[in-house]
Amino acid sequence: MIIRKMLFASVAIACVAGPFSALAETSGKKIALSNNYAGNSWRQAMLTSWDKITKDAVAKKIVAAADPFTTAENQATEQAAQIQNMILQGYDAIVINAASPTALNGAIKEACNAGITVVSFDGIVTEPCAWRIAVDFKGMGESQIEYLAKKMPKGGNLLEIRGLAGVSVDDEIHAGIQAGAQKNPQFKIVGAVNGDWAQDVAQRAVAGILPSLPEITAVVTQGGDGYGAAQAFATANRPTPTIVMGNREDELVWWKQQKDKNGYETMSVSIAPGVSTLAFWVAQQILDGKQVKKDLVVPFLRIDQANLETNLASTQKGGVANVEYSLEDAQKVISAK
């Protein structure tokens, strides 16, 4: 699949001699997913990918269970309580998309002290006993400004749509955007709102700030907010700026429509929701006795003007451009230098 080729083409991954297989040592092991938020299409796709891959792993008796849990609110205190319940329930590993990089460290340390393997992804944690599967979110933010600098060297005013406040992903992407703007001072960030990685939230937030803003040349984003931004500009009868998209199907459909109508150009970038399945396999491999370094890096998934149609065709309606990981994929990431 073209997305898989794109994903692995963007990093050098070392080949490992010999076949990989899940050994019987994990057939009785239980893995839990601790998720702090499910209120946007990316999180829904992430949970769907987890369900698809882990159900097959359970059916094949690679693990005994792989249960997902999502908190009702995006609150670190609630997720910490969820983790403590998982400890009591006897899970062997916890895969976590964390509400905070630091606020859960106490609960995670308790899990480690109880002999539980903890693997964080997307929203990673800083507790040393946990593993981290990270995307270069700062680089993802900076790449947006780099793209805009090539497209419009004279620069202009930018509107920044941030993600969910207090989450490490939001902080990192924002830091990248700030770094890119410092390197390219022809761009000026004249306004910022939180879109919570959801198009309806982003649309309301952008609509609320637009009356106070000057002409906007481009909108830098975090994912799930591009289509909402476009709708807000249209409703306000403002010229449509270059809006960086976030690989959601509604964004890609809108982009394709504008491209066909008037040659509209942009880019789209996000982390693949299937990173949850990579975290599952990493946890399984640790439980199986494999030596895994504490910090693993996977690339972000970028879509450009030339491959828009190909990626749109393979993206589920209402979903997100995605890749799901196999055990072999995880082994390659683990062994990458």
C-alpha angles and dihedrals in degrees: 000000000000094000091055090050091049093048096052095037090064094065134039109243120189119232118237122215118239133023122293125222138169108252127222091251090086099045091100096041124111123213124191130198115219109198124178102197140020103172101116140051094258093057091045090052090047091054092045091053091048091051094048097049099037096047088058091048091052092047090053090049093240086132132006097230141358105187122181122215127185124190119235092232133031093248127132092214091058092047091049089055089048090054091049089053089051089054090053091047091059103243115170095210137017121205108199139193096194130217090212135016092225112016093074096048093100093054092043091051088053089053092049091048088054089056095257121144112230121198118181125197138175092359096040129190133227099219103123095222092063129081120235130211105192138179118211091254092168089055089048091057094044092050089063092060091044090055092048092048090058093043097046110018092178089064126207144188119324132203113206120209110198128197132233110337116244096019117121092230091060092048094049097047090046090051089053092050090049091049091049092050091050090054090047105041091174084083121073124193102221099172142013134193136173113247097176089223088283125115096219093050091046092049092054093045095048092045089054096053101036097084090061096048132090121228109314119219098186143357120224114203148176103226135286091041106080099086092046090052091050091051091050093053091047093050090050091049089237122147111267110250126204102283119196108224131215106220095263116144094237090053093049092048091051091046091051091050092051092044091054093045103045110354094262111186131203142123135244129215138172144131114274110252089223089076084097088069091052088053090051093054093045089054090048092051092050089051087050090059100258119149107242125177115238096242123050125176128208125184126250119246115247128190121196137190094268097053100034096108094048093052094043090054091057096044117098117241108266090010141097133260100266151172126202121209130232126206089261091052090052092049090054092051091047092052096044113121 
